[in-house]
Amino acid sequence: MYIQVNDLVCMVMVAPKFIQIKQYICQQIESGKWQQHSKVPSENELAEQFSVSRMTARRALQELTEQGVLVRTQGAGTFVATFKSQSSLLEIRNIADEISARNHIHHAKQITLSVLQASEEIAILLNINKGDKVFYAEVLHYETTQLGISEAIQLEQRYVNPKLVPEYLQQDLSVITSHEYLSSKAPLTEATHEIEAVAASPKIAKLLAIFLQQPCLQIKRRTWSSKGVVSFAILTSPGDKYRLGGHLTF
C-alpha cells in the first residue's frame, strides 16, 4: 500500500490477512479475554470479520493449531489450547520395555476398563463430540528388581477413541500394555506431551503407595494415527522413582 506525504510517496507494508487474523487471535489470548478451552470464532465468522475468503481464515486457524496455540475438533469447533508449557520427548517407549531394559521385571494390575461419556475437555482432546462414548482404562504398573523388590512406579489413566480401536475393551491390560496394543491396531504417527510436577492426590497416593502430597511427575500424552486422535493418557509416577531422558545424534 502507498501513501503520499507532501511530495513523497511512501510504501507501507501491510501484513497478509491470514497473519492479521493470527495476530488478532493471539492478542485475545494474551490479554486474557480468551481463556484456555475458550471457543474461537469459526472460519466463516473470521472470514466475515476480516473480509477475506474462508480459505484464508482456515490457514490462520490451521497454523495456530500446528503451533499448539489452538486445538481443533471436528464438528465442535476450534478452542484455545491449554496454557501449560509442553516438552517434546525424543521417543515414546512401552513402559514394559523400559523396565526390561533395566533388567527388571514389569507387571501390571488392571484397575478399571469401562465405557464413559466424553466430557467437554475429553471430547476436544479426542476430536469427538461431547457425550460420545469413550473407553477409559486405569492401570497400575509395577517394577520388580533383581532383589525381588516390587514397587508401583506409574498410574496410567487413558481415554481411548472407540471409533479407531473398537476392540480395546476386550483386552486384558495386565497382560498387554495399552501402548503395545494401540501401536499394533492404530500405528502411532504423531504425539504431544505435557509434563509437569504435581502433588499426589489421595487416590494417587493410595494406588502408588506414597505419601499424600508427595511430588510426582505427570505426563499428559495425546497420540494420533493416520486416521485421527487415538488416545489421551495421564501417566503419573512418584518423583523419586521415575525420570525422563533421551539421546540425540546430530
Buried (B, 14 or more C-beta within 10 A) or exposed (E): EEEEEEEEEEEEEEEEBBBBBBEBBBEBBEEEEBEEBEEBBBBEEBBEEBEBEEEBBBBBBBBBBEEEBBBBBEEBBBBBBBEEEEEEBEEEEBBBEBBEEEEBBBBBEBBEBEEEEBEBBBBBBBBBEBEBEBBBBBBBBBBBEEEEEEEBBBBBBBBBBBBBBEEBBEBEBBEBBBBBBBBEBBEBEEBBBBBEEBEBEEEBBEBBEBEEEBEBBBBBBBBBBEEBBBBBBBBBBBBEBBEEEEEEEE
